[in-house]
Structure formats: structure tokens, C-alpha cells
Amino acid sequence: MPELPEVETTRRGIEPHVAGRTLTAVTVREPRLRWPVDARVAELRDKRIIGLRRRAKYLLMDLGDLHLGIHLGMSGTLRVVAAETPLRKHDHIDLHLDSGRLLRFNDPRRFGALLYLTDTLTHPLLANLGPEPLDQDFSGGWLYRRSRGRRVSVKSFIMDNATVVGVGNIYAQESLFLAGIHPSRPAGRISEARYQRLALAIRSVLAKAIEAGGTTLRDFTSADGQPGYFAQQLLVYGRAGEPCPQCAEPLRGGRHGQRSTVYCPRCQR
């Protein structure tokens, strides 16, 4: 599933082509996505696109008095294409721009979404999200205070979008390795000093992944059609049985919350 860096990579690739343009029409070929596409979406005409921003894994297209929220789901992609570009299978929605180009949404599994939003602060999908990991509101102190009394594993804790958004399975494993924290350790039994290291590790891992263009996953390519390259830098994810890059101890694999996890039994405590 595309995680925060993949979504941010998509936003950065698309934003120069849509910001300041006018949305002239919307073609909805398949409304049956994760949530049915609101009929009002297909009625949009002559809406100026003020900007394209990201909140967690949602792309938010600001149209003044309303917004379009886009979620890529497990296999969704967005590309800016010429109007005459032939349709591919699973090209479900076209956003027509006054430049003569299209912002085209393709989603084979249809777990993605296109949402008609009147308020991005109170919508149920956005209202209870935690801080952005690269914003000033996110810190080790925040993690420490929120974790008190929690018995859930620290890996599950940081993957909870109410704690911090966008730390998916790949980046949780990488961050915990850099911070030297065992993924199974109860969240409430970690000191503030260790949470400070973990917050810095999360920031570093996500920032590097965004800079590298996201992680290469089976279904993900960026807005220009090129895959991300951060996967070449992964230290533990997908490397169970290989030597730890710090101590050479074989990395171990396990499961947390039904998700695969790789860690070093010597470096992570």
C-alpha cells in the first residue's frame, strides 16, 4: 500500500500541473470505489484549483468553497496526461484542466477514493488524525505523553494514525531499528529519552524516503511514471535472515498486529 512518502511524492509531481489551473469538468466512469463517488463530483465546472496539499495519506485539492479528497488505496495512481491519451483498463476518473490536460485516476482494486468535502477539519476521516510526522507538533514528548499506560506494542502504537499519521509498516520498522527499540516493547514502558530518539528517527526515515521518491512497491509508480528508489536504502524491512547492518547478527522476522516485522535481536531492546 502506498505510504506517506509515496503520497507526498505523487503530490509533488502533480501539484505544479494543477495549482492555479481551472477544473473545467470531471468524468466519472466508475463511481464504485472504496466509498461511492458523490454525484456532485461529476457536476463540478469552472472551479479554480487553489492548491494541492496532503493530510496523512489523503491528497486534498482546494477549490475555494469545497475540496476534493483523493486516497490512493492499495493500487491507485494519479497521472497528468494529454486529453487524447488512450484509456487504460481501470482509468476510473478524469479531472479536466483548462490547460487541455487531464488528471487521471487509475485504481485496479478500487480501494481508493475520491471524496467531495465541504470541510477538511470536521470530516470523520480527517477529524481525529494525529500530527504530521514532519511538523513541529510531532515530538518525542508527544509520543511519551500519549503512550503512558499503554500496553500495545510500540510498533502498533506509532502505526496508529491517532498517534502520528503516515508511519506505515515499512517506515515503522526502519525507524524502530534506527532508534534501537524492539518493536514488541510495550509503548508505555519506553522512556521519554528513547521516544525523543524515535521521533528523530521517524522524521529522518520519512524525509529520506520522500527525497528518494518513495519506496518501490509492486503497484506504485510516481506521477511521472517512475518508481521510487528508497527501497534500495532499507536497512531491515524484508531482510529477515540477513546480517544486521550494524552488528552482523542475523535479523529476525515476526508478526505484529498481523503485519510482518523484521528487527535485530541484539541492537533493538
RAZI-V401884 format. One record per run of one state. SS is the DSSP state (alpha for helix, beta for strand, coil for the rest). FROM is the first residue (numbers start at 1). LEN is the number of residues. If there is no record, write none. Layout:
{{SS:FROM:LEN} {SS:FROM:LEN}}
This chain:
{{coil:1:3} {alpha:4:15} {coil:19:3} {beta:22:7} {coil:29:3} {beta:32:1} {coil:33:3} {beta:36:1} {coil:37:4} {alpha:41:3} {coil:44:3} {beta:47:2} {coil:49:2} {beta:51:5} {coil:56:2} {beta:58:5} {coil:63:4} {beta:67:5} {coil:72:5} {beta:77:6} {coil:83:8} {beta:91:7} {coil:98:3} {beta:101:6} {coil:107:6} {beta:113:5} {coil:118:13} {beta:131:2} {coil:133:7} {alpha:140:8} {coil:148:5} {beta:153:1} {alpha:154:5} {coil:159:5} {beta:164:2} {coil:166:3} {alpha:169:11} {coil:180:6} {beta:186:1} {alpha:187:3} {coil:190:2} {alpha:192:21} {coil:213:17} {alpha:230:4} {coil:234:9} {beta:243:1} {coil:244:6} {beta:250:1} {coil:251:1} {beta:252:5} {coil:257:2} {beta:259:5} {coil:264:6}}
